[in-house]
Amino acid sequence: MKVLGIETSCDETAVCLIEAEGDFGPTFSWKMLGNALLSQAKLHEQYGGVFPNLAKREHAKNLVPLLSQCLPKLPLSHVGFTKPNIENLRKILEREPELLDQLIPLLEQHGRPDVDVITVTYGPGLEPALWVGINFAKALSLVWNIPIVAVNHMEGHVIMSMMGHSNILENVGMSGKLNVFEFPVLALLISGGHTELVLSKTFGEYRLIGQTRDDAAGEAFDKVARLLGLGYPGGPEISRLAAEARNDNLVADFKLPRPMLSDDNFDFSFSGLKTAVLRLVDGNQLLEDDKRKIAREFEDAVAEVLVAKTLRAVEAYGANTVVVGGGVSANKHIRSELAAKLETIGAKLLVCPPELSTDNAIMIALAGYFHTLNKDFADPATLRATGNLKLA
């Protein structure tokens, strides 16, 4: 089965084409046929975060060029592009005129590609951004007569981390199989908008057992980075300074709080941790070593809470496997702390390569493939962007 993936939930525009076969288990395998991604991080840096209308505009500008990169051998059209087609497209893309202007010439010149299903993120995320990808998928589905599968963005992260990957740096040569693991599976999802623990007893079944009550972990990283005068996105900058502090054996002479560490639940809170950093830096002239110490102590605090809560949940629910997904899963310190602690209790850790931990279309195509096996198709007439979509 050939699966086209489209991802526009935040500030990455991504399109890919994969070929996959087999059920959810040892028979499953996939390979990359085309992959293209553009990050908008530099454009949003001046705002200290993602500006939704700018993200929407950039998605509309970039989707057709990225599609052309993924499908370089699109067949030439022998049918012609009819007037009713154009009118229907105008209705679908009435709020994305730039996307429409680029898409019509492509569809006039090229016929239906060898694609079995179109998969697209419909939430969670920024709704203006999500709508661009959804309407793009609807337009392609209409003209090419290809069904759509709507994918939960967070399920995409879970599925991506369940995979074993090869040829990561070669991109188009990338391929993979499903890792060998046992249920129950506990997923720790950590990103700019999410920090939650989700339990799965079988594939596709999700139960929320813990979540942040305020800031997500990635959001806290970004806010603390701004307090320290660092760039956006803040997570990699905090981690860089924290790593330098560890290499130079710089230890803070203060202790940041570990919010909710001892609470008898699996919830998180990072707003107070951010406020504690604010009190440290407010009105003070920070030297570079001061920033390194704060970054290390902050990262240690976040990692300690995430690891402790995850281990308690593993023991409480008898989970054999821990899956970690989302952009913050690229954090080396959090990965290493989790791996070390899980090894002591005999639980398996599944986490994707850092290059695939941020938003991408591959994870959407992979998750969509399994939904396609169940014929879980979306109705284009009712498919909508859902910014606060839940996984569990």
MIVEXGU-614759 format. One line per field, with one value per residue (C-alpha): residue number from 1; residue in one letter; chain; x, y, z. Coordinates in nm, 2 decimals, m for minus. Layout:
<atoms>
k (NUM:...)
r (a:...)
c (A:...)
X (X:...)
Y (Y:...)
Z (Z:...)
</atoms>
This chain:
<atoms>
k (1:2:3:4:5:6:7:8:9:10:11:12:13:14:15:16:17:18:19:20:21:22:23:24:25:26:27:28:29:30:31:32:33:34:35:36:37:38:39:40:41:42:43:44:45:46:47:48:49:50:51:52:53:54:55:56:57:58:59:60:61:62:63:64:65:66:67:68:69:70:71:72:73:74:75:76:77:78:79:80:81:82:83:84:85:86:87:88:89:90:91:92:93:94:95:96:97:98:99:100:101:102:103:104:105:106:107:108:109:110:111:112:113:114:115:116:117:118:119:120:121:122:123:124:125:126:127:128:129:130:131:132:133:134:135:136:137:138:139:140:141:142:143:144:145:146:147:148:149:150:151:152:153:154:155:156:157:158:159:160:161:162:163:164:165:166:167:168:169:170:171:172:173:174:175:176:177:178:179:180:181:182:183:184:185:186:187:188:189:190:191:192:193:194:195:196:197:198:199:200:201:202:203:204:205:206:207:208:209:210:211:212:213:214:215:216:217:218:219:220:221:222:223:224:225:226:227:228:229:230:231:232:233:234:235:236:237:238:239:240:241:242:243:244:245:246:247:248:249:250:251:252:253:254:255:256:257:258:259:260:261:262:263:264:265:266:267:268:269:270:271:272:273:274:275:276:277:278:279:280:281:282:283:284:285:286:287:288:289:290:291:292:293:294:295:296:297:298:299:300:301:302:303:304:305:306:307:308:309:310:311:312:313:314:315:316:317:318:319:320:321:322:323:324:325:326:327:328:329:330:331:332:333:334:335:336:337:338:339:340:341:342:343:344:345:346:347:348:349:350:351:352:353:354:355:356:357:358:359:360:361:362:363:364:365:366:367:368:369:370:371:372:373:374:375:376:377:378:379:380:381:382:383:384:385:386:387:388:389:390:391:392)
r (m:k:v:l:g:i:e:t:s:c:d:e:t:a:v:c:l:i:e:a:e:g:d:f:g:p:t:f:s:w:k:m:l:g:n:a:l:l:s:q:a:k:l:h:e:q:y:g:g:v:f:p:n:l:a:k:r:e:h:a:k:n:l:v:p:l:l:s:q:c:l:p:k:l:p:l:s:h:v:g:f:t:k:p:n:i:e:n:l:r:k:i:l:e:r:e:p:e:l:l:d:q:l:i:p:l:l:e:q:h:g:r:p:d:v:d:v:i:t:v:t:y:g:p:g:l:e:p:a:l:w:v:g:i:n:f:a:k:a:l:s:l:v:w:n:i:p:i:v:a:v:n:h:m:e:g:h:v:i:m:s:m:m:g:h:s:n:i:l:e:n:v:g:m:s:g:k:l:n:v:f:e:f:p:v:l:a:l:l:i:s:g:g:h:t:e:l:v:l:s:k:t:f:g:e:y:r:l:i:g:q:t:r:d:d:a:a:g:e:a:f:d:k:v:a:r:l:l:g:l:g:y:p:g:g:p:e:i:s:r:l:a:a:e:a:r:n:d:n:l:v:a:d:f:k:l:p:r:p:m:l:s:d:d:n:f:d:f:s:f:s:g:l:k:t:a:v:l:r:l:v:d:g:n:q:l:l:e:d:d:k:r:k:i:a:r:e:f:e:d:a:v:a:e:v:l:v:a:k:t:l:r:a:v:e:a:y:g:a:n:t:v:v:v:g:g:g:v:s:a:n:k:h:i:r:s:e:l:a:a:k:l:e:t:i:g:a:k:l:l:v:c:p:p:e:l:s:t:d:n:a:i:m:i:a:l:a:g:y:f:h:t:l:n:k:d:f:a:d:p:a:t:l:r:a:t:g:n:l:k:l:a)
c (A:A:A:A:A:A:A:A:A:A:A:A:A:A:A:A:A:A:A:A:A:A:A:A:A:A:A:A:A:A:A:A:A:A:A:A:A:A:A:A:A:A:A:A:A:A:A:A:A:A:A:A:A:A:A:A:A:A:A:A:A:A:A:A:A:A:A:A:A:A:A:A:A:A:A:A:A:A:A:A:A:A:A:A:A:A:A:A:A:A:A:A:A:A:A:A:A:A:A:A:A:A:A:A:A:A:A:A:A:A:A:A:A:A:A:A:A:A:A:A:A:A:A:A:A:A:A:A:A:A:A:A:A:A:A:A:A:A:A:A:A:A:A:A:A:A:A:A:A:A:A:A:A:A:A:A:A:A:A:A:A:A:A:A:A:A:A:A:A:A:A:A:A:A:A:A:A:A:A:A:A:A:A:A:A:A:A:A:A:A:A:A:A:A:A:A:A:A:A:A:A:A:A:A:A:A:A:A:A:A:A:A:A:A:A:A:A:A:A:A:A:A:A:A:A:A:A:A:A:A:A:A:A:A:A:A:A:A:A:A:A:A:A:A:A:A:A:A:A:A:A:A:A:A:A:A:A:A:A:A:A:A:A:A:A:A:A:A:A:A:A:A:A:A:A:A:A:A:A:A:A:A:A:A:A:A:A:A:A:A:A:A:A:A:A:A:A:A:A:A:A:A:A:A:A:A:A:A:A:A:A:A:A:A:A:A:A:A:A:A:A:A:A:A:A:A:A:A:A:A:A:A:A:A:A:A:A:A:A:A:A:A:A:A:A:A:A:A:A:A:A:A:A:A:A:A:A:A:A:A:A:A:A:A:A:A:A:A:A:A:A:A:A:A:A:A:A:A:A:A:A:A:A:A:A:A:A:A:A:A:A:A)
X (0.00:0.13:0.04:0.07:0.12:0.05:0.14:0.06:m0.03:0.22:0.53:0.66:0.51:0.57:0.47:0.59:0.51:0.57:0.51:0.40:0.27:0.17:m0.04:0.05:0.31:0.62:0.49:0.49:0.75:0.77:1.01:1.03:0.96:0.97:1.00:1.00:0.98:1.02:1.06:0.93:1.12:1.34:1.03:0.86:1.17:1.09:0.76:0.92:0.67:0.45:0.23:m0.07:m0.16:0.20:0.21:m0.10:0.04:0.36:0.18:m0.02:0.29:0.49:0.26:0.25:0.63:0.68:0.43:0.62:0.94:0.77:0.61:0.87:0.74:0.37:0.21:0.11:m0.26:m0.44:m0.79:m0.77:m0.88:m1.25:m1.43:m1.64:m1.31:m1.18:m1.50:m1.51:m1.15:m1.23:m1.49:m1.25:m0.96:m1.15:m0.94:m0.61:m0.60:m0.22:m0.24:m0.52:m0.31:m0.02:m0.23:m0.44:m0.14:0.00:m0.34:m0.39:m0.06:m0.05:m0.29:m0.36:m0.04:0.00:m0.12:m0.38:m0.47:m0.41:m0.34:m0.36:m0.33:m0.66:m0.56:m0.44:m0.26:m0.31:m0.65:m0.56:m0.25:m0.44:m0.71:m0.45:m0.34:m0.69:m0.82:m0.52:m0.60:m0.96:m0.86:m0.63:m0.89:m1.15:m0.95:m0.76:m1.04:m0.83:m0.97:m0.86:m0.76:m0.76:m0.48:m0.44:m0.10:m0.01:m0.09:0.16:0.43:0.34:0.36:0.68:0.86:0.73:0.93:1.28:1.44:1.73:1.91:1.79:2.04:1.97:1.60:1.45:1.64:1.48:1.29:1.17:0.98:0.78:1.00:0.94:0.76:0.48:0.16:0.06:0.25:0.29:0.34:0.51:0.42:0.63:0.61:0.55:0.18:0.16:0.29:0.08:0.10:m0.12:m0.17:m0.24:m0.34:m0.39:m0.30:m0.52:m0.67:m0.56:m0.63:m0.51:m0.37:m0.18:m0.13:0.01:m0.22:m0.07:0.24:0.37:0.73:0.83:0.64:0.84:1.17:1.07:0.97:1.28:1.49:1.33:1.40:1.77:1.78:1.82:1.67:1.36:1.30:1.42:1.46:1.78:1.93:1.86:2.00:2.31:2.39:2.30:2.54:2.81:2.75:2.78:3.10:3.25:3.12:2.93:2.68:2.42:2.43:2.04:1.77:1.47:1.14:1.04:0.66:0.42:0.71:0.57:0.20:0.00:m0.10:0.05:m0.01:0.25:0.29:0.57:0.44:0.58:0.92:0.92:0.82:1.11:1.35:1.19:1.26:1.62:1.69:1.46:1.66:2.00:2.28:2.35:2.70:2.73:2.82:2.50:2.29:2.46:2.39:2.03:1.98:2.13:1.93:1.61:1.67:1.75:1.43:1.21:1.39:1.36:0.98:0.92:1.12:0.98:0.62:0.68:0.84:0.56:0.30:0.50:0.48:0.12:m0.01:0.24:0.36:0.63:0.72:0.75:0.71:0.84:0.72:0.70:0.96:1.10:1.18:1.49:1.64:1.95:1.94:1.58:1.64:1.95:1.78:1.48:1.68:1.89:1.60:1.38:1.67:1.68:1.31:1.33:1.10:1.17:1.22:1.11:1.21:1.26:1.58:1.61:1.58:1.23:1.11:0.98:0.67:0.69:0.47:0.62:0.45:0.12:0.16:0.25:m0.04:m0.27:m0.16:m0.29:m0.62:m0.65:m0.62:m0.94:m1.10:m1.12:m1.17:m1.28:m1.58:m1.44:m1.78:m1.75:m1.37:m1.27:m0.97:m0.98:m0.72:m0.77:m0.82:m0.74:m0.57:m0.73)
Y (0.00:0.34:0.61:0.99:1.17:1.54:1.72:2.09:2.10:2.36:2.52:2.23:2.17:1.81:1.57:1.21:0.90:0.56:0.20:m0.03:m0.39:m0.63:m0.61:m0.45:m0.71:m0.89:m0.89:m0.51:m0.32:0.01:0.21:0.57:0.67:1.04:1.29:1.67:1.90:2.27:2.42:2.77:2.80:3.09:3.28:3.25:3.33:3.70:3.62:3.38:3.12:3.01:3.28:3.09:3.31:3.32:2.94:2.91:3.13:2.94:2.60:2.73:2.85:2.53:2.23:2.21:2.24:1.97:1.75:1.79:1.68:1.37:1.27:1.37:1.11:1.22:1.09:1.34:1.40:1.25:1.34:1.72:1.93:2.00:2.32:2.15:2.03:2.39:2.52:2.25:2.32:2.69:2.61:2.38:2.62:2.95:3.05:2.94:3.13:3.10:2.72:2.71:2.91:2.67:2.35:2.41:2.41:2.10:1.92:2.04:1.89:1.57:1.27:1.05:0.92:0.56:0.63:0.42:0.66:1.02:1.06:1.40:1.54:1.68:1.75:1.85:2.16:2.52:2.51:2.77:2.55:2.22:2.35:2.41:2.05:1.92:2.12:2.03:1.66:1.72:1.88:1.60:1.34:1.51:1.53:1.20:1.00:0.87:0.81:1.02:0.89:1.15:1.10:1.21:1.39:1.24:0.88:0.96:1.02:0.70:0.49:0.65:0.55:0.20:0.16:0.04:0.27:0.23:0.46:0.77:1.00:0.88:1.00:0.85:0.53:0.51:0.20:0.02:m0.25:m0.26:m0.32:m0.63:m0.54:m0.65:m0.48:m0.31:m0.01:0.32:0.62:0.93:1.21:1.53:1.82:2.19:2.15:1.81:1.63:1.32:0.95:0.72:0.35:0.10:m0.26:m0.33:m0.15:0.15:0.16:0.46:0.55:0.88:0.82:1.15:1.49:1.84:2.07:2.38:2.42:2.13:2.04:2.18:2.50:2.53:2.48:2.76:3.00:2.95:3.00:3.34:3.43:3.34:3.55:3.24:3.18:2.99:2.70:2.70:2.33:2.27:2.59:2.49:2.14:2.28:2.50:2.21:1.98:2.24:2.27:1.89:1.88:2.16:2.02:2.34:2.28:2.53:2.65:2.66:2.39:2.44:2.27:1.93:2.00:1.73:1.48:1.32:1.36:1.04:1.07:1.07:1.44:1.70:2.08:2.30:2.65:2.68:2.56:2.84:3.09:2.98:3.05:3.39:3.47:3.37:3.59:3.88:4.20:4.01:4.04:3.68:3.57:3.28:3.04:3.15:3.06:2.72:2.64:2.74:2.54:2.23:2.26:2.32:2.03:1.81:1.91:1.83:1.50:1.39:1.45:1.29:0.98:0.94:0.97:0.73:0.47:0.48:0.44:0.15:m0.03:0.06:m0.07:m0.35:m0.19:m0.39:m0.12:0.26:0.45:0.81:1.05:1.42:1.69:1.69:1.32:1.44:1.57:1.35:1.39:1.29:0.99:0.87:0.91:0.72:0.44:0.39:0.38:0.15:m0.09:m0.14:m0.26:m0.46:m0.24:m0.18:0.18:0.27:0.61:0.72:0.87:1.25:1.33:1.19:1.31:1.65:1.68:1.51:1.35:1.00:0.94:1.05:0.81:0.52:0.58:0.63:0.30:0.10:0.29:0.21:m0.16:m0.11:0.10:0.39:0.65:1.01:1.17:1.48:1.66:1.64:1.62:1.92:2.05:1.99:2.19:2.03:1.68:1.42:1.08:0.93)
Z (0.00:m0.09:0.16:0.12:0.45:0.52:0.84:0.92:1.29:1.40:1.23:1.02:0.68:0.58:0.30:0.25:0.05:0.20:0.09:0.37:0.41:0.68:0.99:1.33:1.43:1.30:0.94:0.91:0.72:0.54:0.32:0.22:m0.14:m0.09:0.20:0.22:0.52:0.58:0.93:1.01:1.33:1.21:1.10:1.44:1.64:1.65:1.83:2.08:1.97:1.68:1.53:1.40:1.10:0.98:1.01:0.81:0.53:0.51:0.50:0.20:0.03:0.08:0.04:m0.34:m0.38:m0.11:m0.28:m0.61:m0.43:m0.29:m0.62:m0.88:m1.13:m1.13:m1.45:m1.72:m1.74:m2.04:m1.91:m1.87:m1.58:m1.60:m1.51:m1.24:m1.08:m1.06:m0.91:m0.65:m0.57:m0.53:m0.27:m0.07:m0.09:m0.06:0.24:0.09:m0.24:m0.27:m0.23:m0.49:m0.74:m0.71:m0.71:m1.02:m1.26:m1.11:m1.14:m1.49:m1.60:m1.40:m1.35:m1.06:m0.89:m0.77:m0.42:m0.22:0.06:0.17:0.55:0.72:1.07:1.19:1.55:1.80:1.70:1.58:1.40:1.12:1.04:1.06:0.82:0.54:0.55:0.57:0.28:0.08:0.14:0.05:m0.28:m0.38:m0.27:m0.49:m0.80:m0.77:m0.61:m0.33:0.02:0.32:0.67:0.95:1.20:1.56:1.57:1.91:1.79:1.51:1.77:1.95:1.63:1.52:1.85:1.82:1.49:1.44:1.17:0.93:0.69:0.88:0.72:0.37:0.41:0.09:0.16:0.51:0.60:0.91:1.09:1.41:1.72:1.93:2.25:2.48:2.60:2.83:2.69:2.87:2.65:2.78:2.54:2.59:2.35:2.34:2.40:2.57:2.88:2.95:3.04:2.83:2.88:2.60:2.67:2.30:1.98:1.92:2.27:2.48:2.84:2.99:3.34:3.39:3.23:3.30:3.50:3.34:3.12:2.91:2.94:2.61:2.69:3.01:2.83:2.59:2.86:3.07:2.76:2.71:3.07:3.01:2.68:2.46:2.12:2.00:2.01:2.37:2.44:2.24:2.38:2.74:2.67:2.52:2.82:3.06:2.88:2.90:3.28:3.33:3.12:3.32:3.65:3.72:4.00:4.11:4.47:4.47:4.43:4.20:4.30:4.17:4.13:4.23:4.26:4.57:4.50:4.49:4.12:3.77:3.69:3.62:3.67:3.54:3.58:3.93:3.81:3.55:3.82:4.04:3.76:3.71:4.07:4.02:3.72:3.78:3.81:3.81:3.56:3.47:3.37:3.12:3.39:3.58:3.28:3.25:3.61:3.59:3.26:3.42:3.74:3.54:3.30:3.60:3.77:3.47:3.40:3.76:3.77:3.43:3.52:3.87:3.75:3.46:3.68:3.93:3.65:3.50:3.84:3.91:3.58:3.51:3.19:3.00:2.76:2.78:2.45:2.46:2.18:2.10:2.04:2.39:2.36:2.16:2.49:2.55:2.93:2.97:2.73:2.92:3.27:3.16:2.99:3.30:3.54:3.33:3.29:3.66:3.67:3.35:3.13:2.77:2.64:2.28:2.15:1.79:1.66:1.75:1.38:1.38:1.72:1.60:1.38:1.04:0.78:0.82:1.15:1.00:0.71:0.94:1.18:0.89:0.73:1.03:1.02:0.65:0.73:0.94:0.66:0.91:0.63:0.69:0.52:0.34:0.40:0.78:0.83:1.05:1.22:1.60:1.78:2.12:2.00:2.27:2.22:2.53)
</atoms>
